[in-house]
Amino acid sequence: MIYRSTRSANLEVSGASAIIQGLAPDGGLFVPKVFPEAFSKNELKKLLELSYQDLAGKILGRFLPDYTPEQLATIVKGAYGAQWDDAKIAPVTENKAGSYFLELFHGPTLAFKDIALQCLPRLMKTALFNQADNRDIVILTATSGDTGTAAMRGFQGLDKTRVIVFYPYQGVAPIQLKQMLSESKDNTVAIAIEGNFDQAQTKVKQIFNDQDMRKLLADHDFTFSSANSMNVGRLLPQVVYYFYAYGQLVARGDIAMGDPVNYSVPTGNFGDILAGYYAKKLGLPVGKLICASNKNNVLTDFFKTGHYDKNRDFYVTNSPSMDILVSSNLERLLFDISGDPDLVKGLMDQLKETGEYKLPDDLREKLSDFAADYATPEEIEGEIKRVYDESGYVIDPHTAVASLAAHRFTGNDAKTVVLSTASPYKFPETVYHAVSGQAVTEKGIPALKQLAELTGDLPASIKEFLGASAQEIVIPPSEMEAEVKRQLGL
């Protein structure tokens, strides 16, 4: 299968090369030149009976035929093994307060990013082998919280790789920070910038696309790649759990085969919900994809008006992983509905130059697969409380955004799966206050212990880093490129 850039008609590479590169050289994102054929009804029925690992192999094989079935089997076996605390990998709860919750936080860092970032390093290592590429890969990424830890854990100790993560100083949750700093060792490092996530992500893209920087790396046998959802190798593994969730509902008799199901997705960078869109294109009976945002509701406005406008106040909220105003993966959707790389490039240039763009009316009509809503910080706490009071089930703030959007959605009568993207133990301050009505006595680890006393025992993966300590590195965004050079000894 050939992959192409969203911004030019003549930039084409293999799937393995797209995964190694991360971003296209023209600044665009890699997408399939021809989207894979949808599964037939008979194929779909058989798929939904598979284990998570076998299902992942089949779906990845649809997108990555340049990997052998044996290679993909090895990759998914390693990615979804003993490091998960639930054998199902992504279990779906029974109905809780009106929705089904797809728990995506049973991996080593307790967030949905593990689903892809346990897989991506193995995809990347195999791609290097297949292409006889002996360069060292530099994973350069920006994070609003969970990607950083998951990338560092996924690539930890992997030979011929270096991971450099930039995150907003005082812009991630205390537990997320503790996790990242505890993973800063060997071939991985996390660095804070004096700014927000969008500034970090914008600068990372600039460094990626700097031709002088690329030449300097090449002269030292390095090459850049990305571990965030701009990398198609991060995006594709996320398609799997939409199918797996549907299969669990069918197996339990909650739905009949062929019934549409809505998916409500906490949305920041748009990768997670885009994976659901890809699942629908592959033949999964998806009703609506509910794009759930926090107070930084640029996507809600976009889906309601067709106008993307990042020229607005930026809010630091109690759902920090969604504190984003530039949703990079939306570019892939724009390309999919238009098929026009010149139009996409024009819109992205407008966004860079003016901070906004407007979709033509004919393209707005092609967004009907999506609904959109958002939640304020106060509404987030209220939804955590509502779900807990009605079902005894505890959710994190990001999940609460999607849960509230699902609860308020009236567009159809289909049952709704809420993507539960992080463990409530990663955000104990907000969750404890929402459930108990009282503030924690102290943030960070003490808050974590207070929440555990209220709701149950701590997950083993959190216990691992409770005693870890490390010093933050804090730099202005203007020094990010120099810091990359320093970390690589250039």
C-alpha positions in Angstrom: 0.0 0.0 0.0 1.2 3.5 -0.9 0.9 6.4 1.5 0.9 10.0 0.4 1.0 13.5 1.9 -2.1 15.4 2.7 -0.5 18.5 1.1 1.0 17.4 -2.2 0.0 15.0 -5.1 3.4 13.6 -5.8 4.8 12.7 -2.4 4.4 9.0 -2.0 6.1 6.4 0.3 5.5 2.9 1.6 3.7 2.3 4.9 7.0 1.4 6.6 8.6 4.6 5.3 5.7 6.7 6.5 6.0 5.2 10.0 9.8 5.9 10.1 9.4 9.5 8.9 6.4 10.4 11.1 5.7 13.7 9.3 5.8 14.2 5.5 8.7 16.4 4.4 6.2 19.0 3.1 4.7 19.4 6.5 1.7 17.3 5.7 0.5 14.0 7.3 0.7 10.6 5.6 -2.6 8.9 4.6 -3.3 5.9 2.4 -3.3 6.8 -1.2 -6.3 4.5 -1.7 -8.2 3.7 1.5 -8.4 -0.1 2.3 -11.5 -1.9 1.1 -14.2 -2.2 3.8 -14.7 -5.6 5.4 -17.7 -7.5 4.2 -20.5 -8.5 6.6 -19.1 -12.0 6.8 -15.6 -10.8 7.3 -16.8 -8.4 10.0 -18.6 -11.1 11.9 -15.5 -13.3 12.0 -13.3 -10.3 13.0 -15.5 -9.5 16.0 -15.0 -13.0 17.4 -11.2 -12.7 17.6 -8.9 -11.9 20.5 -7.6 -8.4 20.8 -4.2 -9.5 19.5 -5.6 -11.4 16.5 -8.0 -8.6 15.6 -5.1 -6.0 15.8 -3.1 -8.2 13.4 -6.0 -8.4 10.9 -6.7 -4.6 10.9 -3.1 -3.5 10.8 -2.6 -5.9 7.9 -5.3 -4.1 6.0 -3.3 -0.9 6.2 0.3 -2.3 6.2 0.6 -5.1 3.7 4.4 -4.4 3.4 4.7 -6.1 6.8 4.3 -9.9 6.7 1.5 -11.6 8.7 4.2 -13.2 10.8 5.8 -9.8 11.6 2.5 -8.3 12.6 1.7 -11.3 14.8 5.0 -10.8 16.6 4.4 -7.1 16.9 0.9 -7.3 18.4 1.9 -10.2 20.7 4.6 -8.1 22.2 2.5 -4.9 22.3 -0.5 -6.5 24.1 1.0 -8.9 26.5 1.8 -9.2 30.2 2.3 -5.4 30.6 -1.5 -5.0 30.6 -3.5 -5.5 33.8 -6.6 -6.9 31.9 -6.4 -9.8 29.5 -9.0 -8.2 27.3 -6.7 -5.1 26.8 -9.7 -2.8 26.2 -12.8 -4.1 28.1 -16.2 -2.5 27.8 -18.2 -2.1 31.0 -21.9 -2.9 31.5 -24.2 0.0 31.1 -23.2 2.7 33.6 -25.4 5.7 34.1 -26.7 5.4 30.5 -23.5 4.6 28.6 -21.0 1.8 28.0 -17.4 2.7 28.9 -14.5 1.4 26.8 -11.7 1.2 29.2 -8.5 2.1 27.4 -6.3 2.6 30.5 -5.2 -0.9 31.4 -1.7 -0.4 30.0 1.6 0.5 31.8 0.9 4.2 32.0 -2.8 4.1 32.6 -3.9 6.0 29.5 -5.2 5.2 26.1 -1.9 6.3 24.5 -0.5 2.9 25.6 -2.7 1.1 23.0 -0.7 2.7 20.2 2.6 3.4 21.9 3.2 -0.2 22.9 2.7 -1.0 19.2 4.5 1.9 17.4 8.0 1.1 18.6 7.7 -2.4 17.4 6.2 -1.2 14.0 9.1 1.2 13.7 11.8 -1.3 14.6 10.4 -3.8 12.0 10.2 -1.0 9.4 13.9 -0.2 9.9 14.7 -3.9 9.5 12.6 -4.3 6.4 14.2 -1.2 4.8 17.8 -2.1 5.9 17.9 1.4 7.5 20.8 1.7 10.0 20.1 5.3 11.1 19.3 6.1 14.7 15.7 7.4 15.1 15.1 10.5 17.1 11.5 10.5 18.4 10.6 14.2 18.8 7.2 14.9 20.2 5.0 17.4 22.1 2.6 16.2 24.8 -0.2 17.6 26.7 0.3 14.9 29.3 -0.2 11.2 28.4 1.6 10.9 25.1 4.9 11.8 26.7 4.9 9.1 29.4 3.5 6.4 27.0 6.1 7.2 24.4 8.9 7.1 26.9 7.7 3.8 28.3 7.1 2.3 24.9 10.6 3.2 23.5 12.4 2.7 26.8 15.7 0.8 26.2 15.0 0.2 22.5 18.3 0.3 20.7 18.9 2.9 17.9 16.2 5.2 19.3 16.2 8.5 21.3 13.0 10.0 22.7 12.8 13.8 23.4 9.5 14.9 24.8 8.4 18.6 25.3 5.5 19.4 27.6 4.0 22.7 28.9 5.5 23.7 32.2 2.8 23.6 34.9 0.4 22.5 32.2 0.2 18.8 33.0 -1.4 17.0 36.0 0.9 16.3 38.9 0.7 12.5 38.4 1.4 12.9 34.7 4.5 15.0 35.5 5.6 12.4 38.1 5.3 9.6 35.5 7.2 11.5 32.8 10.1 12.5 35.1 10.3 8.9 36.4 10.7 7.7 32.8 13.5 10.2 32.0 16.5 7.8 31.8 18.6 5.9 29.3 17.4 6.9 25.9 14.4 9.1 26.9 14.0 12.6 28.3 11.2 15.0 29.1 11.7 18.8 28.9 9.3 21.5 30.0 8.7 24.7 28.0 7.5 28.0 29.3 4.3 28.0 27.2 1.3 25.8 26.3 0.9 22.6 24.3 0.1 24.4 21.0 3.4 26.3 21.3 5.3 23.1 21.9 3.6 21.3 19.0 4.1 24.2 16.6 7.8 24.4 17.4 8.2 20.6 17.1 6.7 20.8 13.6 9.1 23.7 12.7 12.1 21.7 13.9 10.9 18.6 11.9 10.6 20.7 8.7 13.8 22.6 9.1 16.0 21.4 6.2 19.3 22.5 7.8 18.4 20.5 10.9 17.5 17.5 8.9 20.9 17.7 7.1 22.7 18.0 10.4 20.9 14.9 11.7 21.7 13.0 8.5 25.3 13.9 8.7 25.4 12.1 12.1 23.2 9.1 11.0 20.1 10.4 12.8 16.6 10.8 11.4 13.5 12.4 13.0 10.3 10.6 13.6 7.2 11.3 15.7 5.4 9.3 18.4 2.3 11.5 18.6 -0.8 10.8 16.5 0.6 12.8 13.5 2.5 9.5 12.9 0.3 7.1 11.0 1.8 4.3 13.0 0.3 5.8 16.1 -3.1 6.3 14.5 -3.7 2.9 13.0 -3.5 0.8 16.2 -6.3 3.0 17.6 -8.7 1.8 14.9 -8.7 -1.7 16.5 -10.5 -0.9 19.8 -13.5 0.5 18.0 -14.1 -2.9 16.4 -13.2 -4.7 19.7 -15.8 -2.7 21.7 -18.5 -3.4 19.1 -17.7 -7.1 19.3 -18.0 -7.2 23.1 -21.5 -5.6 22.9 -22.6 -8.1 20.3 -21.2 -11.0 22.3 -23.1 -9.9 25.4 -26.3 -9.4 23.5 -26.4 -5.7 24.2 -26.8 -5.0 20.5 -27.5 -7.2 17.5 -25.0 -7.6 14.7 -25.4 -4.7 12.3 -26.9 -2.3 14.9 -25.3 1.2 14.7 -23.4 2.3 17.8 -22.4 5.9 18.7 -18.9 6.6 20.1 -18.3 9.6 22.3 -14.6 10.6 22.3 -12.7 13.0 24.5 -11.0 15.0 21.7 -7.9 17.2 21.7 -5.5 16.5 18.8 -8.3 14.6 16.9 -6.4 11.4 16.4 -8.5 9.2 18.7 -11.8 10.1 17.0 -10.3 10.0 13.5 -9.5 6.3 14.2 -13.2 5.9 14.8 -13.9 7.5 11.4 -11.4 5.1 9.8 -13.2 2.2 11.6 -16.5 3.3 10.0 -14.9 3.5 6.6 -13.7 -0.1 7.1 -17.3 -1.2 7.5 -17.9 -1.0 11.3 -21.6 0.1 12.0 -20.9 3.4 13.6 -23.8 5.8 14.2 -22.4 9.1 15.3 -18.9 10.0 16.3 -19.4 12.6 19.1 -16.5 15.0 19.3 -16.3 15.9 23.0 -14.2 19.0 23.9 -13.5 20.9 27.1 -13.6 24.6 27.5 -11.0 24.9 24.7 -13.9 24.2 22.3 -12.4 25.1 19.0 -13.6 21.8 17.5 -17.2 22.1 18.8 -17.4 25.4 16.9 -15.8 24.0 13.8 -18.3 21.1 13.5 -21.2 23.5 14.1 -20.1 26.3 11.8 -17.3 25.0 9.5 -15.2 27.8 10.8 -11.9 26.8 12.5 -10.6 29.7 14.7 -7.8 29.3 17.1 -7.8 33.1 17.8 -9.4 32.7 21.2 -8.5 32.6 24.9 -6.5 29.4 25.9 -7.8 27.8 29.1 -5.9 25.6 31.5 -8.6 23.2 32.7 -9.1 20.2 34.9 -8.9 18.0 31.7 -5.3 19.1 30.7 -4.7 16.5 28.0 -7.4 18.3 26.0 -6.1 21.8 26.5 -5.4 22.2 22.8 -6.4 24.8 20.1 -4.6 23.3 17.1 -6.0 19.8 16.4 -3.4 18.4 14.0 -5.2 15.2 12.9 -8.1 17.3 11.6 -6.0 17.8 8.5 -6.4 14.1 7.7 -10.2 14.4 7.8 -10.1 17.5 5.6 -8.1 15.6 3.0 -10.4 12.6 3.2 -13.6 14.7 2.6 -12.0 16.8 -0.1 -9.3 14.6 -1.8 -7.6 17.9 -2.7 -4.1 18.4 -1.4 -3.9 21.9 -2.7 -7.1 22.9 -0.8 -5.7 21.3 2.4 -2.4 23.0 2.1 -4.2 26.3 1.5 -6.3 25.8 4.7 -3.3 24.9 6.7 -1.4 27.9 5.4 -4.3 30.1 6.4 -4.3 28.6 9.9 -0.6 29.3 10.2 -0.8 32.9 8.9 -4.2 34.1 10.3 -5.1 31.5 12.9 -8.3 30.5 11.2 -10.0 29.1 8.0 -13.5 28.5 6.7 -14.6 25.3 5.0 -16.5 25.6 1.7 -20.2 24.7 2.1 -19.9 21.6 0.0 -17.3 20.2 2.4 -19.3 21.1 5.5 -22.0 18.7 4.3 -19.5 15.9 4.4 -19.1 16.2 8.2 -22.4 14.5 8.9 -20.7 11.5 10.6 -19.8 13.8 13.5 -21.7 15.5 16.3 -20.0 17.9 18.8 -20.4 19.2 22.3 -18.2 20.5 25.1 -18.0 20.7 28.9 -16.8 23.4 31.3 -14.6 22.4 34.3 -17.7 22.7 36.5 -19.7 20.4 34.3 -16.9 17.9 34.2 -17.0 17.6 38.0 -20.7 17.4 37.9 -20.6 14.5 35.4 -18.0 12.6 37.5 -20.4 13.0 40.4 -23.5 12.0 38.4 -21.9 8.8 37.1 -20.6 7.9 40.5 -23.9 8.5 42.3 -25.9 6.6 39.7 -23.6 3.6 39.2 -20.7 3.7 41.7 -18.4 3.9 38.7 -15.4 6.4 38.9 -14.3 8.2 35.8 -11.5 10.6 35.1 -12.1 14.2 33.9 -11.4 13.5 30.2 -13.8 10.6 30.2 -16.3 12.8 31.9 -16.2 15.3 29.0 -17.2 12.5 26.6 -19.7 11.0 29.1 -21.5 14.3 29.4 -21.6 14.8 25.6 -23.1 11.3 25.3 -25.6 12.0 28.1 -26.8 15.1 26.3 -26.8 13.7 22.8 -30.3 13.3 21.2 -29.4 12.8 17.6 -30.4 9.1 17.4 -31.5 6.2 19.6 -28.4 4.1 19.1 -26.5 2.9 22.2 -23.4 4.9 23.0 -19.9 3.8 23.9 -17.8 6.4 25.8 -14.1 6.1 25.3 -12.6 6.1 28.8 -9.1 7.4 28.0 -7.4 7.5 31.4 -7.6 6.1 34.9 -9.2 8.3 37.5 -6.1 7.8 39.5 -4.1 10.0 37.2 -6.2 13.0 38.1 -7.0 12.4 41.8 -7.5 16.1 42.8 -10.4 16.6 40.4 -11.9 13.2 40.9 -11.7 13.3 44.7 -13.3 16.8 44.9 -16.1 15.8 42.4 -17.0 12.6 44.3 -16.6 13.7 47.9 -17.3 17.4 47.6 -14.1 18.1 49.5 -10.7 19.3 48.4 -7.7 17.1 48.7 -5.4 18.0 51.6 -2.3 18.2 49.2 -1.9 17.7 45.5 0.1 15.0 43.8 0.9 11.7 45.6 -1.1 12.6 48.8 -4.1 13.3 46.7 -3.7 10.0 45.0 -3.6 8.2 48.3 -6.8 10.0 49.4 -8.6 8.9 46.3 -7.4 5.4 46.8 -8.8 5.3 50.3 -12.2 6.5 49.0 -12.5 4.2 45.9 -10.1 1.2 46.3 -6.5 0.1 45.9 -4.0 1.8 43.6 -3.1 0.3 40.3 0.3 -1.5 40.3 1.7 0.7 37.6 1.2 3.8 39.8 2.8 2.1 42.8 6.0 1.7 40.7 6.8 5.4 40.5 5.5 6.7 43.9 9.0 7.0 45.3 10.7 8.3 42.1 12.1 11.8 42.0 13.7 13.9 39.3 14.4 17.6 38.5 12.5 19.4 35.8 14.4 20.9 32.8 12.5 24.2 31.9 13.3 26.2 28.8 11.6 28.8 26.6 10.2 27.6 23.3 12.9 29.6 21.5 15.5 27.2 22.9 13.8 24.0 21.9 16.0 23.4 18.7 19.2 24.1 20.7 18.0 21.7 23.4 17.4 18.9 20.8 21.0 19.4 19.5 22.4 19.4 23.1 20.5 16.2 23.9 21.9 14.5 20.8 25.4 15.8 21.2 25.4 17.8 18.0 
